[in-house]
Amino acid sequence: MIFRKDTYYDKLNKFTKNNFEVVMDFDRTITTDDSLPTWATINGRGILPKEYDFERNSLYSYYRPIELDSEVDEVVKMVAMEDWLNKHLDLFKKYELNKEHILDIYSDKDIMTFRKDFLDFFKYLDNNNIKLDILSAGIGDFFLKFLEMNGCSFVNLDVKSNFLNFDRNGNVIGFKGPLIHALNKHDFAFKKDDKEYVLLIGDQVSDIMMVDGYNKDNILSIAFVSDSNMGEIESYKDVYDMVLSSEQGFNHILNDLKGVIDK
């Protein structure tokens, strides 16, 4: 499935190599729908005691339905998401997640799976010095290590995410800043800088809020829609310029970019 609004090519054709930047989500945007999100990569790996796995799964079973329930009041849902992440953080502290654990886990380059053709897309941005911003409700320490292990070094990269704070022994003691979750990304949105246009790529309807200050006509927005979110497909079509199904990769986006930048 590929759905494009009439505005898609009007916006795309305004792009040049030097007049836009890219803003993306990470989990299930850069990675596939069936890939582990960063918050789940420790679970079941024997890195922490089995009690961690049990308590982590109990939190997931309680809070995940709240996150997905469209009938839950947004304020109630926001509080629930913050509670969820803080309680998961408490488990990291309780069971002494350490920096060395992260290095051990992410030494496995296959722990998560990139969406098809993402690496080609990434390299194209890097080779053309196109700025890439990532705004993620995941754990920044985790996915940056994953990118590094897969050879994704990028000079022109800015990241907003949940980064862990460690004590002198390398154990987790908290977060470095305020919590980012799926429902409050607008509070951390990338502000318009010297670039006139932005290419925004996400997988949730709420990801449209990852930028602030841009004229709406200067935001080219693209979403990957998972099978579980197909019930909201009309909402995606309302806010995004192009909608791709879960099995599709970055080749459509990359080819379209090349068509206007390399001409």
ABEGO torsion letter per residue (X at the ends): XBBBBAAAAAAAAABBAAABBBBBBABGAABBAABBBAAAAABGAGABBAAAAAAAAAAAAAAAAAAABAABBAAAAAAAAAAAAAAAAAAAAAAGBBAAAAAAAAABAAABBBBBGAAAAAAAAAAAGBBBBBBBABBAAAAAAAAAAAGBBBABBBBBBBBBBBBAAGBBAEBABBBBBAAAAAAABBBBBABABBBBBBABAAAAAABBGBBAAABBBBBBBBAAAAAAAAAAAAABABBBBAABBAAAAAAAAAAAAAX
